[in-house]
């Protein structure tokens, strides 16, 4: 056996499995000294598929039998460990049995799952069993039922077993207080609701009462509360109808509103309670039964009387999270979402900041105010989650409520001072913009821009950038230099210039956390992407300048104080994240359509080019993407919609379309060397590097042609008037030293064109010569001929234009028109050419 094949050879798998069983899995005789070794066993089994028993068709029977024998030994060892009286060995056997139910072959699972389930059920019944054994048994049962869902032929038997397990899980919820056991018991119940809902349907009311009882007890850890809330949100799936979902949602909303009455007494206006109740229970609607039944309602009142400070932590926040989960979890049927009630409840929570009006000092204690203020951020975060779930889940159905949602967010942003909540609010605005589109962006742009300017601390950053000697303005001078001196590189530097401001830049400390700045930049990027081109004149210029300044500041490295703050917290985003967010927003600013060319394009390009030098980083990758996206602004061009060079027979009908690269239709380039390839970009490169006086020449000749067209002309002089005026054209005031050379070159071309035109006599049907206006652009080589005698001479003029185009592309000063002229103008003169 060769070494490369050994790792993948099937014969190695039973040997490796026996080695793991011998070295790392405990037995009845040897103690279990190192539980952490089980992680290595689990990793090896999953990586090498040691329990799959999948052999190729050509495998020998001895190999199949050896692998089956090894897996049998493995299963027998685990069942013996699961029956051990020692908690540590029993725990190891149960954990590995759950792994075996996931990794073993289908044949072995179908023949063994019943015995394995009964072995695990024994350990979740008696109270004297260790908490870790109970928790591991619940986890292994969850893995086993997840695998059972793949086999439809045992669905009936699996549902019967799931009903038995549901009853045992309810006992754990009602009797156990261990956080580990409660968390795993809820995970098991959620698995049964997802895969075997009919088994939980029979105990629907009991499960609801058990979950609500634990939620309102105030004795559970945050992780257990999260699992309880998620389990309550999944419970309507066991019935699978619309009424169950709506009833559960209404129960939770009314219960939360009643708890807010006690929690916010004296902290809010009294009218908000009445407004929320009108939204939750419209006139004529009967209130639903209490959440969790009558027993849970009585238990809730008793706990509120004895221990009011646990009110918020154990009830309101968990139930608000439950509402959010119900909005985001898939449901088998369409349901009606009570948007009005959800918005009323979320607004009631978001608009409370813990401040006490003068009328509330008589009955609000200091202890209660302190505890409420400590729990308000968590409730507000869950309320923002509800708003996000509404917008994401309902889409266009939220349109009638968009104005109310935005006004709520607008007021909340003006009050919020906690970084985590402000990040969530900006994220909500971003979702709202992307979902609703440009119609919303027009109305909310000013609010977003004003908040972003405050959070990005534009004044402080601008001072810091100026103190380092970095020029971020420069629109007039920079744009002028960039337009007229295309061949010169920009002299603006972002990092190389030394600092000029002394300690001013180092002492510019921005109190806004970096994570809030990133969220603000993302919201601004969404605004520019959705609505940067519509009605943005009032804020677009300031936003572009802001983003250019922030991006320069981010790429320069920020202040020392900010870098120290970032290094102190593990959960805080890095400075590279801030750089990426700033560059993303800057790219959106450059690409978002506007009425004028971006004034900060040169500076932005310099930033992106510098970013590409940070190799093997996300920054370099994104900067490369940005430069590719900005190519249309750097080198604008008009490309054909069809590739005429590669057109087949199917495009022969489109042959009359004008080629944008060769308008004349003649692709020949005379007098080129045989070894020089023909390039379609010669005219593009020549125009890009051309002089600015070409624009003035084209404008002057256009005006002259218009003047000639309006002025009465002699037919004999009509053909030469355009060429004579060309000789009078002067270069612009910014002309170069070779003006005389260009004039001579232009005159030569004009004389050649005049000779060609005079060699042809144009006569109309009535014997009168046609009036022809000729205009030739010296550098570009474009020629246009217009005629007023009639449509019968259009073919002649097109051929003249093609000939003149070929003349201007050549580098010679002579025109070879002996045989070629005869081919170009066949039989176009009726009379004698020498008659005149």
Protein Blocks (a to p, Z undefined) as FASTA:
>chain_A
ZZklmmmpmklmmmmmmmmmmmmmccfkbccfblmlmmmmmmmmmmnopmnopacfklcf
klmmmmmmmmmmmmmmmmmmmmpmbfklmmmmmmmmmmmmmmmcfklmmmmmmmmmmmmm
mmmmbmmbcfklmmmmmmmmmmmmmmmmmpmklmmmmmmmmmmmmmmmmmmmmmpccfkl
mmmmmmmmmmmmmmmmmlmmmmmmmmmmmmmmmmmnopacfklmmmmmmmmmmmmmmnop
aklmmmmmmmmmmmmmmmmmmmmgoiacfklmmmmmmmmmcghiacdddehijklmmmmm
mmmmmmmmlmmmmmmmmmmmmmmmmmmpccfbdcdddfklmmmmmmmmmmpghiacfklm
mmmcfklmmmmmmmmmmmmmmmmmmmmmmmmmnmmmmmmmmmmmmmmmmmmmmmpmbfkl
mmmmmmmmmmmmmmnommlmmmmmmmmmmmmmmmnommlmmmmmmmnopafklmmmmmmm
mmmmmmbccfbdfklpccfkljmmmmmccfbdfklmmmmmmmmmmmmmmmmmgoplmmmm
mmmmmmmmmmmmmmnnpafklmmmmmmpmkbccfklmmmmmmmmmmmmmmpccfbdcfkl
mmmmmmmmmmmmmghifklmmmmmmmmmmmmmmmgcdddfbdfklpcfklmmmmmpccfk
lmnopabdghiafklccdfklmmmmmmmmcfklmmmmmmmmmmmmmmmmpccdfklmmmm
mmmmmmmpccdfkbcfklmmmmmmmmmmmmmmmmmmmmpccddfkopacdddddddfklo
pacdddfkbjklmmmmmmmmmmmmmmmmpmbfbdcfklmmmmmmgokbfbdfklZZ
